[in-house]
C-alpha cells in the first residue's frame, strides 16, 4: 500500500530563488497548465542552496547560503584578499545583518584564491579616511568594528583558513568562535615590525584564546606561526590537509547545526559576556594607530 501511495504522489518543482517548497500532492491536484493548486498548510520553509554576491551591498564578498549555514568568502583573490575600508565595511554590515537571521545556525568565513587574507591593502590601507577629526576617528575604528561585528554575531561563527592569515586577516579569524586551518597555513601579526601597535581588539581576544604569555610572544616578536604550532597552542581548533579542508569544515558545521538551537545560542553568548567581565578597553584602538602614524611620520 505504501508503494501505491508513493507512486500516486508527485513532487512539483519550484524555482531555485524560492524560499519555500510545495508539499507533495496527488498528480491530479494541479491546474490545467500544470501549476500546483495551493492549499492551507502546503507552504513550508525549504532548504535553499544558492550563491549570491549582492553587487549593491557586498561586492567584495562571495556569499553562499545553504539551509541553516551561510558561507562567506573574502573575494579579492588577485590581492590575496587584502583588506581595505570597503571590505571591512561590508564585513561589518553583513555580520550585523545576521543578528536577525534566526534561520541560520552557523556562518563560515573563508577567502577565495591562494590565501585566507594577507592583511591590509598597502596601496589603500584601511582606517585612514576622513577629513575632520571626528570623521578620521570613525575611520580609524573601521577594523575594530568589523571584528566586533563578527564577535557579536548571534550565529555561531567559523573561520576556514588556508594560505596566509596575516594582520587584519588574523584579527578577523580570531573574532570567530571556531577556527579550522589547512596544514600549510601560516599565521603572523607583523604590526610591531611595521611600527604600529596591534589593535582591532586583537590583543584581549588573543589573551583569552591562548593566554597572555603566548599572546605576548605572537604580538611583540611578530614571528611566523605554522599551522601545527597554531593548533598546539589552541590558536586553531582543528587541522586538515588542504584538499580535505572543505570536508573537515563541513563536518564541524554539521556538528554545530545538530545542536539544540536555544542551548547553543545561550551558551555562545555566555562566553561573550564572560570575555567582557573585566571591561573592554579596545574602544580607543583606532586612536593608538593614529598616534603611532603621526609619531612615525615625525621621525
N, C-alpha and C positions, 0 to 999 in steps of 0.2 A: 504493500500500500504506500509505503514511503517513497518507493521508486516512482510509482504512478503520480504521486503528488509533486515530486521533484520535476518530472517531465512536463507537468502542467504549468509550471512556474516559468515566467520569462522575466529576466532582469533587463530593464531598459537602461541604455547608456545615456550619459549626460555630458555636457562639455566639461573639459578639464578646468575651466575657470569657475565652475560652480562650486559653492561651498557646501552643497547638500547632495544627497543621493536619494533616489526614489526607491522605496522599499519594494521587494519583489511582488509581482502581481500575476494574475492569470493572464495567459496570452491574449484572451479576448477582451481584456479590460483596457482597451485603447480606443482612441478616436479613429475616424476613417483614414486620416493621414498618418496614423501610426504614433501620434503623440499620446503619452500616458495620461489617463484620467486621474487627477489628484483627489484623494480622499483625506478626511481628517485622520491624522496620525501617520500619513505617508512620508512626511518630510522629516529627515533626521540628519544630524551632522555627519559628513563623510570625511574620510581620511584623504587629504589632498597632498599630492606631491607636485610642486611647481617651482620653477626657478623664476625669480623676478629681481630685477635691479632697477628700482624706480629712478629714472633719469632725472626726475624733478627733485626728489628728496635725497636719494642716496646713490648718486652716480659712481662714487668711489668704492662702493661695496657691492659684492655679489651675494644675493640672498636666496636661499633655497628652503622652502617650507615643506616639511614632511610630517603631517599629523601634529603631534604634540612637540615636535622638535624643529627648531629654527637653526639653520646653518648659515653663518655669516662669514664672508671672506673679504679681507682687505684686497682690493682689486687694482693694484698698481704693480703688476709683476715686472714690468720693464725697469722699475726702480727698486726692486726688492721690497716693495710695499712700504717705502719710506713715508714718514708722517709729515703732513703739513696742516695748516689750520683747517682746510676744507675736510680732510679725512677725519680729524678729531671732532669737528662739529657734527659730522654725520654719525660717528660712533656715539657721541653724546645723545643726539636726537633719537637714534634708533633704540638704544637701551632704555632711554626714558619712556619712549612709547610702549615698551614691553611691560611697563608696570600694570597696565590694564588688559594684557593678553592672558586672560585666565584659562585659555585653552592650551597654553604652552606649558611644558614641564622642564624643558632643557633648551639652552641656546649654546651652540658651538661656534667659537671664534677661531678662524684659521686665516691662512694667507695663500693667495694664488701664486704659482710660479715656484722659484727655487728656494724661497725663504718665507718664514712667517712675517718677519719685519726687521729690517736692518737699521731701525732707529729714525732719527729726524732727517727730513729732507734738507740737506746742507745748502741747496740752491734756494730754498724757500722755507727756512726753519720756522716751526710753529711758535707762537707766543710773543711775537714782536710787532704785531699790528697796532693800529690806532694812532691818534694824533694827540688828544688831550690826555691828562694824567689818569683820569678815571677810565677812559677807553683803553689806554695802554695796560692798566692794571687788569682790566677784564680779559684782554687777550693773553696776558701773562699767565692766567689761570686756566687756559684752554685745555692743556693736557691733564691737569688735576681734575677738571670737570668730567673729562672723558673716562678717566679711571674710576672716578666716584660714581658715575652713572652705571658702570659695569658692576662695581661693588654693591651698589644699592639695588640692583635689579632683583625683582621679586621672583624671577625664574632662576633655576639652578644654572650656573654658567660653567662652561668647559672651554679650555684653550687647547687647540690642536696645533702642536708646534713642530716645526722642521726647519732645517737650514739654519739661518741666523735669527737669534732672538736678542736684539740689542737695544739698549737705551729705552726710548719710549715704547718700543715693542715689548721689551722685558716688563715695563710697568703695566701695560695693558694685560699681559698674560698673568701677572701677579695679582691683578684685581679679580681674576676669575676664581670660582670655588674649587675647580679641579684643573690640573694641567697634565696632559699626556703628550709625550715627545717621541720623535724618531730618534734612533740611537746615534745618528750623526749630527744631532742638533748642538749648536754652540751658543752659550749664553754669555752676555757681557754687559756691564754698566760702565761705560767709558767716561762718564761726565766729569769726574775729578781730573782725569788726564787732559780733558778738554778745557779745564779752567772754570767749570761751573759746578754748583752743588747739585746733588741728586735730589730732585723734587717730585712733583706729581703724587705726593703721598706714598712714595715707594718705600722709604726707609721704615716707617712704622709697620707697613704691611710685611716687609721683608723680615723684620724682627719677629713679628707674630708668626711667620711661617717657618723660619729656620733658626731663630734665636739671635740674640744680639751679637755674639761672638762671630758667627758665620756671616751675619749681615755686615758687620764692620769690615770683615775681610773682602767681601764682594764689592762693597761700595768704595772703600778707601784704597784698596790695592788695584781695583779695576782689572783683575785678571780674567782671562777667558775660562769658562767652566764648561767641560764637556758633559754630555748627557748622563753618563754613568755617575759622575760626581754629583750632578744636579739631583739625580734620583737618590743617591746615598744620603744627601743632606736634607732630603724631603722638599727640595725646591719643585720637583715634579712628582706626581703620584704614580705614574705608570710609564713604562718604556715599550716601544715596539720597533721592529725593523720598518724602514721607510715604506716598503711595499705592503706592509701589513698594518700601517698606521690607521687607515680608514676603518678597517675591520675592528681594530682594537678600540678605536673611538666609538664606533657603533655599539660594541659590546658594553662599554661603560655607560653610554647613553641609555641603552635598554635596561640596565640595572636601575638607573635613576627613574626612568619613566614608569617602571613597575612598582615603585614605592607609593604608599598611600599619599595622596596629594596634600592633605592638611598637615599631617605629621611631617612630611618633607619640608613644607614651606615654613612652618613654625620653628623647626629645628634649624633651618638655614638662617632665619632671622635672629635666632638666639646667638649664633656665632657673631653676627654683625653687631648686635647690641653689646656683647662682652668685649669685642675688639675696641669699642669706643668708651669703655667704662672709665678709662683714665684720661679722657678728653681727646680732642683732635686738634693738634697744633698746626696741621698742614694747610690751614686756610691762608697762610702767608707764604706758601711755597713760591708763588709767582713773584713776590717781592724779592725773594732771595736771588732768583735768576736775574731780575732787572738790576739789582745791586752788583752782582758779580759781573754782568756785562759791562756796566759803567766802569767798574774798577779795572777790568782788563783793558778797556779802551783807553783809560787814563795812564796806563803803564808805559 
